[in-house]
Amino acid sequence: MTKICTTIEQSERLVGLGLDPGTADMKYFFWKSEIVASKPPSLGYDKDMAEFYKTTDAVYIPAWSLSRLLDQMPLEIEEVTGSDGLDYGLQIDMRDRAPRYYSPGYEVYHPDFPYSFEGEDLTDNIVEAVCWLLQEKII
């Protein structure tokens, strides 16, 4: 089953890699004394509220819905050099829920894509793809 948004750990990873929290459309909010697992995410993220809660005993963490994560991804990437020196393009194959980055012509000769984010959960796959885009400084 696909999650409705990023987990706390995924959200912290995305922010740590440089994704602007202001692009989040959901949040995790709880008091430090509460049990985190019992607190579901809620709609809306406000940068000003996040700043305010830094001065309290509250935790206010941005979260991204699948739709908002997809908004962070460029529709097309041309002539982008990956860390291995090859150029990659973007393909999102919804049949197997996998975003892929490939070098033009690469898939003709090789059955596996060099950067393919495949797993059971579409949101997890998109998170991995966005992390790669951030690490490569594409976004």
Secondary structure, 3 states (H helix, E strand, C coil): CCCCECCHHHHHHHHHCCCCHHHCCEEEEEECCCCHHHCCCEECCCHHHHHHHCCCCEEEEEECEHHHHHHHCCCCCCCEECCCCCEEEEEEECCCCEEEEECCCHHHHCCCCCEECCCCCHHHHHHHHHHHHHHCCCC
